[in-house]
Amino acid sequence: MKKQWIALAVTALVASSAFAQANDTLAKIKASGSVTLGVRESSGLSYTLGNGKYVGFHTEMGERILLDVQKQLGLAKLETKYQPVTSQNRIPLVSNGTVDLECGSTTNNAGRQKDAAFAVTTYVEEVRIATKANSGITSIKDLNGKTVAVTTGTTSVQHLRKHERAGGIEFKEVFGKDHADSFLMLETGRADVFVMDASILAGNISKSKAPADYKIVGEVLSVEPIACMLRKDDPGFKKAVDDSIKRQIADGSLAKLYDKWFMQPIPPTNTTIGLPLSDATKAAWANPNDKPMEDYVKK
């Protein structure tokens, strides 16, 4: 009888420990000696070089976060596993425990906050206008009667439409099947402008045959706070992640990391994106917060 009681007690203890780890990422990491970082294969903030090598501003920042977590837990060694995620599966993979920390290019919005938690904002994306340097276009008001390239499946044209209605301008839309196709329309004169996330515009310009022939102009059409994502209801891990990001902001290392990935030549082609740190991102760093996108668009 005593052996049965002991066996039951051990089983209950193991089950309790497993439940605790499922809701305590720090405990899970300490027990396993490993952690899984969610990354993207093709993003301005996180991308692959092939052969399981992932790089980018957010990827390297995530690696630094995990080094701080390792120190906090007193682990001599911490194995980091990389799990590529997509727009469709990133939230489920975080929620079900496959990914512990996702540092790709995920917008923090109210809808997603129902299913996941977000660290403090580390990048604020701005939707802007790219055009040829000699086009004479400098703002939305110059788009009347022009042809605007947008990428199928993106929300950029919706943001532009709001301004169109407000300003009484009319333009024609042409849709690229992907970002490269949309930029090609601008490059070949089939479109006067390409409207998209500034990081994507800058990336396409930097890889073009004549980068000096293009410029990013006009008003910011929309802003979206980008942040690392983690499981809900895990305050200990969120604090560890937030504390690391705040430390990287305070000691200047995050600014140096931004300069490395946006203002210097980067692999695999050693081109420079050339996108200076925006005022919106500077403001997010000056006052670290996890506010959703909806708070940015409030009037």
N, C-alpha and C positions, 0 to 999 in steps of 0.2 A: 504493500500500500504506500509505503514511504517512497519507494522508487517511482511509482506512478505519479505521486505528488510532485516529486522533483522533476520528472520528465515534463509534466504539465507546466510547472513553473518556468522551466527552461524554454519551452515552446512559446509561452506567453511573453517571456522576456525578449526572445528573438523577434516575434511578431511586433512587439511594441517598439523595438529598436528600428525595424524596417519601416514602420509607419512614421516614426520620428524623422528618419532620414529622408523619406519621401517629401516631408514638409520642411526639411532643414538641409539646404544644399551644402552648407559648411560641414555638417556632420557627415553627409554622403561623401564629400570630397576627402575629408580626413580619413574616413574608414576605408575608402578604395584607393587612395593615393593617386587618383586621376580625376580629370575634369574634361568636359566636352564643350568646345567653343563652336558656336554656329557661325559660319562664314558664307559669303556669296562667291559665285564663280565669275560674275561679270557685273561689277558695279563701280561707281566712281570712288567708293569708300572701302571696298573689299572685293578682291578678285584673285583668280588663280594664275599661276605661271605654268601650271601643269605638273604632273608627277607628284600630286599631293602637296604642293607648295602654295600657300595662301599668303597674300600680302595686302597692303593698303593701309590707309590712315586708321580706319576703324579696327582692322585686324590687328595691327601692331599695338594700338591702344588697348585692345582686349587682352593681348598677351601680357602687357604691363599690369593690367588689373589683376590677372591671375597670379603674377609674381608677388604682388602685394598680399593676395589671399594666402599664398603659400607661406609667406613670412608670418602672417597673422596666426596661422594654424601650427606654426613651428615644424613644418614638414621639411625634411632634408631634401626630398625630391618630390616633384609633382609632374605626372605625365599629362600633357595636354593633347587631347584628341581633337581633330578638326572634322566637323560635320557640315558639308555644304547644304544650304537650305535654299528654298525658292519662295516666291511671294505667296504661293499657295500652302506650303507645308510648314513654314517657319513657326507659326503659333502652335499648331498641334505638336510639333517636335519639342518645343519648350515645355508645353503643358504636360506631356506624358513622360517627361524625364529623360528623353533621348539627348536633348541639348540643355546644358546648364546655364549658359550665357550666350546670347546671340548678339554679335556685334557686326551687323551687315549694313543695311541701309533702310531700316524700318522706321516709318513715320509713327510717332506717338500720337494717337488720336483717341477720342472718347470711346469709340466702339471697341478698339483693341484693348483698352484698359479694363474691359469687362472680363477678358480672358487671360491677360498677362500683366505683369508689372514692368515699368520702365525705369531705367537709371536716369540720372540728370542728363539733360540735353547736351550733346557734344558737337552737333553740327546742325545748322539751320539752313535748309535748302531754299533757294529762291528761284521762282519761275521767271525767266527773262526772255528777251528778244535778241536773236543773232541775225546780223545782216552783213552785206558787203560794205566795206569801209567807204566806198564811193557812192553808196545808194542815196545818201541825203536823208535817210530815215534815222530819227533820233528818239522818237517816242511813239506811243500808241496813236496819237492824233495824226501821225504821218501814214497810217496804214489804210486810210480811206481809198478804196479802189485797188488795193494791192492784193497779191496772192500770198497766203500764209501757209507754210508747211507745218504740219503737226504729225505726231506718230500715232498710229492706230492703237486704241486701247488706253491712251493716257488721258489725264484730266486737264491738260494744259489749255486746250481750246475752250473749255468751260470757263476757265478763269479769264481768258481773253474776251469771251462773249459778254461777261459782266461789264467789262470796261467799254466794249463796243456799244452796248445799249445805253450806258451812262453818257458816252461821248458823242453819240449820234453818228458813228462811223460805220461803214460797211466794207467788208473784205471777202475775198474768195478763199475757201479752204481746199488744200490738197493733202492727201494722207499718205505718209510713208509707211511701209510695212514694218520698219524698225527705225531706230535712230539714225543709222548710217544712210538709209534710203531717204529719210527726211532731209538730212544734210546735203545729200547729193542733189536734191531738188533745188536747194539754195545755190549750191556750187555751179550747177548747169544753167541757172537762170529761169528754171521752171517755177520758182518761188522767190518772192522778194525778201522774206524773212522766215526763220525757223524758230518756233516758240517751244521752249522746253526748260527743264531744270538747268540752272546755270553751270553746274559741274559737268553735265552731259554736253552742253553747248561748248564749253571751254575745252573739253576733252576732244571733241570732233574737230574743233578749230586747230588745236595743237597738232593733230595727226594729218591735217590737210596738206596739200602740195604747197600752198602759199598762205601760211597763218596770218601774215600781215594784211592780207586782203579782206579780213573779216573783223567784226567788232561786236561786242555785246552792249546793247543800248537800252534806254528807256526805263520805265517804271518797273518796280518789282510787282509782278502780277499776283503772286501768292507766296506765302512762307509756310514751311513745314518743318517742325522740330524732329530731328533724327536722333535716336537714342538706342543704347543697348537694351535688349529685352531679357527678362527673367521670369521665373514662376511667380504667380500671385501668392500672397499670404506667407512670405518668407522674409520678414523684416531684417533678420540677422545678415542674410546674404546681400540684400539690397543695400544695407548700410555699409557693408564691406566694399561693394562695388562703387557706391557713391563716394565713399571716403577716398578711394584710390583715384577716382576721376578728379575730385577736388584737390587732392595732393598734386596731381599732374598739372592742373591749372595753376595752382599757387606757386609751384617751383619753376614754372615756365617750360617744362618739358613737353606739354601738350602743344604749345605754340611752335616749338621747334619741330615737333612731329608733323604738324600741319605744313610747315614750310618745306619739310622733306618731301611730302607726298603731293603738294600742290604747286610749289614754286621752284622745284628742282627737277632735273631729268629723272624719270622713273622707268623701271623695267616694264615690259620686255624691250621696248623700242627706244628707250632713253629720250623720250619726248617730255616736254614740260607742259603741264596743264595750264599753268599761269593764271590761277584763280586766287587772288588775294583774300585773306580772311575778311569776311563780310561784317558789317556793323551788327547785323542780327546775331551772328555767331559770337561776336565779342560780347554782346549784351548778355547772351545766355551763359557765357563763362563768368562774367562779372557777378552774376546773380544766379548761381546754380539752382535749377529747379526741374521738376518733371511735369510741367504743365503740358496738356495736350494741344494739338493743333487748333482746336476750337477756341482756345484762349488767345491765340495769336490773331485771329480774324474778328474778334469782337470789336464792335464799333464803340 
